[in-house]
Amino acid sequence: MESMLPILLQLVGGGIGGNAAGAAMKEKSLGTMGNSITGILGGLGGGQLLNILNSLNLTDLIAGSGADLGSLASNAGVGGAGGAALLAVVALAKNFIKK
């Protein structure tokens, strides 16, 4: 269960981030369910990117030395940022396809 906690935080953070981005960009919102699903997927993707950066030891270059990016708070934060970012990309793609 302890190994699942970071993934769970990334998923929850992503869902929150997706809905926050949808609320901030009302014209780009995909609805509550769309924002949540897109945010969850983005949160998981952001978390996986964090794991890749951690394994490559590149995180010190990005966050400065001594940063503990593997902590639970950063998993939730990366999940939220990933969720918001993916929602923005999907919303822009959706608008582009409509034109």
N, CA and C atoms as a LAMMPS dump frame, in Angstrom:
ITEM: TIMESTEP
0
ITEM: NUMBER OF ATOMS
297
ITEM: BOX BOUNDS ff ff ff
-5.0000000000000000e+02 5.0000000000000000e+02
-5.0000000000000000e+02 5.0000000000000000e+02
-5.0000000000000000e+02 5.0000000000000000e+02
ITEM: ATOMS id mol type element x y z
1 1 1 N 0.824 -1.206 0
2 1 2 C 0 0 0
3 1 3 C 0.859 1.258 0
4 2 1 N 2.004 1.17 0.674
5 2 2 C 2.874 2.339 0.761
6 2 3 C 3.403 2.749 -0.613
7 3 1 N 3.624 1.766 -1.487
8 3 2 C 4.108 2.094 -2.83
9 3 3 C 3 2.668 -3.705
10 4 1 N 1.758 2.445 -3.333
11 4 2 C 0.623 2.971 -4.1
12 4 3 C 0.266 4.4 -3.705
13 5 1 N 0.73 4.853 -2.551
14 5 2 C 0.368 6.178 -2.064
15 5 3 C 0.802 7.303 -3.002
16 6 1 N 2.025 7.305 -3.53
17 6 2 C 2.388 8.377 -4.469
18 6 3 C 1.508 8.383 -5.722
19 7 1 N 1.186 7.208 -6.237
20 7 2 C 0.326 7.13 -7.433
21 7 3 C -1.062 7.643 -7.107
22 8 1 N -1.575 7.263 -5.949
23 8 2 C -2.893 7.734 -5.53
24 8 3 C -2.91 9.257 -5.405
25 9 1 N -1.861 9.829 -4.841
26 9 2 C -1.773 11.281 -4.707
27 9 3 C -1.664 11.958 -6.067
28 10 1 N -0.958 11.334 -6.997
29 10 2 C -0.863 11.884 -8.345
30 10 3 C -2.231 11.887 -9.025
31 11 1 N -2.99 10.818 -8.849
32 11 2 C -4.326 10.729 -9.449
33 11 3 C -5.275 11.765 -8.854
34 12 1 N -5.277 11.863 -7.525
35 12 2 C -6.14 12.841 -6.854
36 12 3 C -5.714 14.263 -7.203
37 13 1 N -4.411 14.506 -7.151
38 13 2 C -3.903 15.837 -7.517
39 13 3 C -4.243 16.189 -8.955
40 14 1 N -4.154 15.209 -9.838
41 14 2 C -4.503 15.434 -11.236
42 14 3 C -5.969 15.767 -11.423
43 15 1 N -6.831 15.045 -10.717
44 15 2 C -8.271 15.34 -10.792
45 15 3 C -8.581 16.738 -10.291
46 16 1 N -7.961 17.123 -9.209
47 16 2 C -8.16 18.469 -8.662
48 16 3 C -7.604 19.512 -9.624
49 17 1 N -6.405 19.241 -10.154
50 17 2 C -5.787 20.174 -11.096
51 17 3 C -6.607 20.336 -12.368
52 18 1 N -7.152 19.241 -12.877
53 18 2 C -7.987 19.31 -14.073
54 18 3 C -9.252 20.117 -13.848
55 19 1 N -9.888 19.912 -12.713
56 19 2 C -11.098 20.675 -12.403
57 19 3 C -10.789 22.14 -12.106
58 20 1 N -9.663 22.401 -11.472
59 20 2 C -9.27 23.795 -11.219
60 20 3 C -8.986 24.512 -12.537
61 21 1 N -8.317 23.828 -13.45
62 21 2 C -8.036 24.435 -14.755
63 21 3 C -9.335 24.654 -15.533
64 22 1 N -10.26 23.71 -15.437
65 22 2 C -11.551 23.87 -16.1
66 22 3 C -12.339 25.035 -15.539
67 23 1 N -12.244 25.248 -14.232
68 23 2 C -12.938 26.375 -13.608
69 23 3 C -12.275 27.7 -13.987
70 24 1 N -10.959 27.684 -14.128
71 24 2 C -10.242 28.909 -14.474
72 24 3 C -10.443 29.285 -15.939
73 25 1 N -10.582 28.286 -16.788
74 25 2 C -10.771 28.521 -18.221
75 25 3 C -12.16 28.016 -18.616
76 26 1 N -13.184 28.718 -18.202
77 26 2 C -14.557 28.253 -18.388
78 26 3 C -14.882 27.929 -19.847
79 27 1 N -14.342 28.707 -20.781
80 27 2 C -14.637 28.465 -22.192
81 27 3 C -13.948 27.2 -22.71
82 28 1 N -12.958 26.697 -21.991
83 28 2 C -12.231 25.503 -22.4
84 28 3 C -12.599 24.282 -21.568
85 29 1 N -13.493 24.446 -20.601
86 29 2 C -13.882 23.366 -19.713
87 29 3 C -14.508 22.217 -20.495
88 30 1 N -14.207 21.001 -20.078
89 30 2 C -14.768 19.805 -20.694
90 30 3 C -15.91 19.231 -19.864
91 31 1 N -16.387 19.994 -18.897
92 31 2 C -17.399 19.498 -17.96
93 31 3 C -16.701 18.799 -16.802
94 32 1 N -17.425 18.595 -15.727
95 32 2 C -16.814 18.019 -14.526
96 32 3 C -16.187 16.661 -14.793
97 33 1 N -16.912 15.788 -15.481
98 33 2 C -16.394 14.443 -15.746
99 33 3 C -15.197 14.502 -16.695
100 34 1 N -15.296 15.287 -17.753
101 34 2 C -14.185 15.416 -18.696
102 34 3 C -12.953 16.028 -18.056
103 35 1 N -13.173 17.063 -17.249
104 35 2 C -12.054 17.692 -16.53
105 35 3 C -11.396 16.693 -15.579
106 36 1 N -12.22 15.912 -14.884
107 36 2 C -11.685 14.942 -13.917
108 36 3 C -10.883 13.853 -14.608
109 37 1 N -11.439 13.272 -15.662
110 37 2 C -10.749 12.181 -16.364
111 37 3 C -9.455 12.681 -16.993
112 38 1 N -9.535 13.818 -17.666
113 38 2 C -8.337 14.382 -18.283
114 38 3 C -7.302 14.73 -17.223
115 39 1 N -7.746 15.305 -16.117
116 39 2 C -6.828 15.645 -15.026
117 39 3 C -6.175 14.421 -14.414
118 40 1 N -6.949 13.367 -14.215
119 40 2 C -6.404 12.122 -13.648
120 40 3 C -5.329 11.551 -14.57
121 41 1 N -5.606 11.519 -15.869
122 41 2 C -4.615 11.004 -16.816
123 41 3 C -3.371 11.892 -16.84
124 42 1 N -3.579 13.207 -16.802
125 42 2 C -2.448 14.125 -16.761
126 42 3 C -1.653 14.006 -15.479
127 43 1 N -2.348 13.788 -14.367
128 43 2 C -1.66 13.603 -13.088
129 43 3 C -0.794 12.361 -13.088
130 44 1 N -1.311 11.293 -13.655
131 44 2 C -0.531 10.056 -13.742
132 44 3 C 0.673 10.248 -14.666
133 45 1 N 0.458 10.935 -15.784
134 45 2 C 1.569 11.212 -16.702
135 45 3 C 2.619 12.105 -16.071
136 46 1 N 2.182 13.124 -15.354
137 46 2 C 3.126 14.005 -14.666
138 46 3 C 3.92 13.259 -13.61
139 47 1 N 3.258 12.353 -12.913
140 47 2 C 3.951 11.549 -11.904
141 47 3 C 4.977 10.618 -12.523
142 48 1 N 4.638 10.045 -13.671
143 48 2 C 5.595 9.176 -14.356
144 48 3 C 6.801 9.976 -14.853
145 49 1 N 6.535 11.189 -15.329
146 49 2 C 7.633 12.062 -15.744
147 49 3 C 8.537 12.389 -14.554
148 50 1 N 7.93 12.634 -13.399
149 50 2 C 8.707 12.878 -12.183
150 50 3 C 9.588 11.678 -11.855
151 51 1 N 9.035 10.473 -11.968
152 51 2 C 9.819 9.267 -11.686
153 51 3 C 10.98 9.111 -12.661
154 52 1 N 10.754 9.424 -13.941
155 52 2 C 11.828 9.342 -14.929
156 52 3 C 12.936 10.336 -14.589
157 53 1 N 12.539 11.566 -14.264
158 53 2 C 13.536 12.577 -13.91
159 53 3 C 14.307 12.174 -12.661
160 54 1 N 13.611 11.586 -11.694
161 54 2 C 14.291 11.127 -10.48
162 54 3 C 15.294 10.027 -10.798
163 55 1 N 14.917 9.108 -11.687
164 55 2 C 15.82 8.008 -12.016
165 55 3 C 17.027 8.485 -12.816
166 56 1 N 16.877 9.575 -13.554
167 56 2 C 17.992 10.126 -14.326
168 56 3 C 18.829 11.117 -13.523
169 57 1 N 18.395 11.394 -12.3
170 57 2 C 19.052 12.364 -11.423
171 57 3 C 19.141 13.746 -12.049
172 58 1 N 18.128 14.117 -12.819
173 58 2 C 18.067 15.443 -13.421
174 58 3 C 17.283 16.426 -12.563
175 59 1 N 16.649 15.931 -11.516
176 59 2 C 15.789 16.798 -10.714
177 59 3 C 16.563 17.892 -10.013
178 60 1 N 17.83 17.648 -9.678
179 60 2 C 18.63 18.7 -9.04
180 60 3 C 18.846 19.873 -9.977
181 61 1 N 18.953 19.596 -11.267
182 61 2 C 19.103 20.68 -12.233
183 61 3 C 17.838 21.511 -12.332
184 62 1 N 16.687 20.861 -12.187
185 62 2 C 15.402 21.542 -12.345
186 62 3 C 14.999 22.264 -11.065
187 63 1 N 15.094 21.604 -9.936
188 63 2 C 14.558 22.154 -8.693
189 63 3 C 15.629 22.717 -7.764
190 64 1 N 16.871 22.573 -8.108
191 64 2 C 17.928 23.025 -7.209
192 64 3 C 18.384 21.883 -6.324
193 65 1 N 19.586 21.932 -5.858
194 65 2 C 20.112 20.829 -5.063
195 65 3 C 19.404 20.763 -3.719
196 66 1 N 19.291 19.558 -3.225
197 66 2 C 18.675 19.338 -1.931
198 66 3 C 17.16 19.226 -1.983
199 67 1 N 16.552 19.365 -3.137
200 67 2 C 15.094 19.263 -3.245
201 67 3 C 14.693 17.799 -3.202
202 68 1 N 13.708 17.473 -2.412
203 68 2 C 13.211 16.113 -2.318
204 68 3 C 11.934 15.996 -3.143
205 69 1 N 12.087 15.802 -4.444
206 69 2 C 10.92 15.745 -5.323
207 69 3 C 10.16 14.441 -5.218
208 70 1 N 10.676 13.484 -4.48
209 70 2 C 9.975 12.229 -4.3
210 70 3 C 9.003 12.256 -3.143
211 71 1 N 8.88 13.381 -2.474
212 71 2 C 7.996 13.465 -1.31
213 71 3 C 6.541 13.421 -1.73
214 72 1 N 5.692 13.161 -0.79
215 72 2 C 4.26 13.057 -1.077
216 72 3 C 3.665 14.369 -1.569
217 73 1 N 4.097 15.466 -1.008
218 73 2 C 3.56 16.76 -1.437
219 73 3 C 3.904 17.046 -2.887
220 74 1 N 5.098 16.705 -3.302
221 74 2 C 5.456 16.968 -4.696
222 74 3 C 4.735 16.03 -5.644
223 75 1 N 4.413 14.819 -5.199
224 75 2 C 3.62 13.921 -6.041
225 75 3 C 2.242 14.513 -6.303
226 76 1 N 1.633 15.046 -5.261
227 76 2 C 0.316 15.674 -5.431
228 76 3 C 0.423 16.927 -6.283
229 77 1 N 1.471 17.706 -6.075
230 77 2 C 1.658 18.928 -6.854
231 77 3 C 1.919 18.65 -8.315
232 78 1 N 2.771 17.674 -8.586
233 78 2 C 3.051 17.295 -9.972
234 78 3 C 1.796 16.725 -10.612
235 79 1 N 1.033 15.974 -9.848
236 79 2 C -0.232 15.453 -10.373
237 79 3 C -1.178 16.574 -10.754
238 80 1 N -1.289 17.567 -9.893
239 80 2 C -2.163 18.71 -10.182
240 80 3 C -1.701 19.497 -11.393
241 81 1 N -0.408 19.722 -11.48
242 81 2 C 0.135 20.453 -12.626
243 81 3 C -0.036 19.66 -13.912
244 82 1 N 0.211 18.355 -13.837
245 82 2 C 0.025 17.512 -15.016
246 82 3 C -1.418 17.469 -15.458
247 83 1 N -2.322 17.403 -14.495
248 83 2 C -3.744 17.399 -14.816
249 83 3 C -4.189 18.685 -15.47
250 84 1 N -3.74 19.8 -14.94
251 84 2 C -4.097 21.101 -15.513
252 84 3 C -3.502 21.26 -16.907
253 85 1 N -2.259 20.829 -17.074
254 85 2 C -1.596 20.962 -18.376
255 85 3 C -2.282 20.106 -19.439
256 86 1 N -2.615 18.866 -19.099
257 86 2 C -3.262 18.008 -20.082
258 86 3 C -4.643 18.524 -20.429
259 87 1 N -5.372 19.059 -19.454
260 87 2 C -6.682 19.632 -19.741
261 87 3 C -6.553 20.779 -20.736
262 88 1 N -5.574 21.629 -20.552
263 88 2 C -5.375 22.756 -21.47
264 88 3 C -5.062 22.249 -22.882
265 89 1 N -4.223 21.229 -22.993
266 89 2 C -3.872 20.682 -24.303
267 89 3 C -5.092 20.06 -24.977
268 90 1 N -5.859 19.27 -24.225
269 90 2 C -7.045 18.629 -24.795
270 90 3 C -8.076 19.673 -25.205
271 91 1 N -8.276 20.684 -24.375
272 91 2 C -9.241 21.737 -24.71
273 91 3 C -8.825 22.49 -25.96
274 92 1 N -7.551 22.793 -26.099
275 92 2 C -7.06 23.484 -27.3
276 92 3 C -7.218 22.603 -28.535
277 93 1 N -6.916 21.303 -28.39
278 93 2 C -7.076 20.391 -29.516
279 93 3 C -8.547 20.271 -29.916
280 94 1 N -9.42 20.223 -28.921
281 94 2 C -10.851 20.129 -29.191
282 94 3 C -11.328 21.372 -29.963
283 95 1 N -10.892 22.544 -29.549
284 95 2 C -11.265 23.784 -30.246
285 95 3 C -10.676 23.839 -31.649
286 96 1 N -9.453 23.317 -31.821
287 96 2 C -8.819 23.312 -33.127
288 96 3 C -9.567 22.396 -34.096
289 97 1 N -10.013 21.252 -33.594
290 97 2 C -10.743 20.297 -34.425
291 97 3 C -12.105 20.86 -34.852
292 98 1 N -12.744 21.638 -33.983
293 98 2 C -14.048 22.235 -34.301
294 98 3 C -13.96 23.218 -35.452
295 99 1 N -12.814 23.868 -35.637
296 99 2 C -12.674 24.91 -36.652
297 99 3 C -12.521 24.355 -38.021
